[in-house]
């Protein structure tokens, strides 16, 4: 059911699976107490493709001060110092400025990131893109200029108002995530896996661009839920988790080319991601036992 993610990644030559491995390696180092190495891995992933920077506010909220400081320091090293001997420091700074203006500072009603036709079209299932397609008239088929325009909006807002709606959606999701997170003293290895699974889900859909291959990051939260579906001691919880996975896969399969593009424009993968988040959140607050082997609190260094 995830073959569309894998195919798209290899077809377009994208590094997102490598970035997922880097992030998992970084968290493994974090849990081992090697916070500076963890920060360096988070920074390397961010230097390759910027959207993993969303891990930084999570580190700050969890009071991983050393990990956050390490990430910021190594990000400066990877972006400014490492290329300098080859590119020259001044030229490297100029190129970073060009990148910022072209990718971050180019947002407009027509598009963003210098890919106007792609980023508002059905190929992008980020929160930003789907929200804009729902609240203002955007031709989600503009990636195919030879075909008639197609719309799916349920409102007719202007660009600035649509951006305010996006900010409100982000604020609601962020507050909900904070509400889901267990207190530090209640964290267990089991709940931490579920927590990081939710984090990876949100990092994927919070990126301004979330094409098909971005959702390969769902491999980790899917793995966590597969574990719960197989090994949770409660048969009803196993069955409910399998139902959640089944719903996710039913939504993901709608990305196959035999289905109409409006289903991707409406965010089939985005909705599947929210189903994963809901299932993981439920597991965080409903562990199988208060006295099981997973109930031991994490070491203070984590």
Order of alpha helices (4+ residues) and beta strands (2+ residues): alpha-alpha-alpha-alpha-alpha-alpha-alpha-alpha-alpha-alpha-alpha-alpha-alpha-alpha-alpha
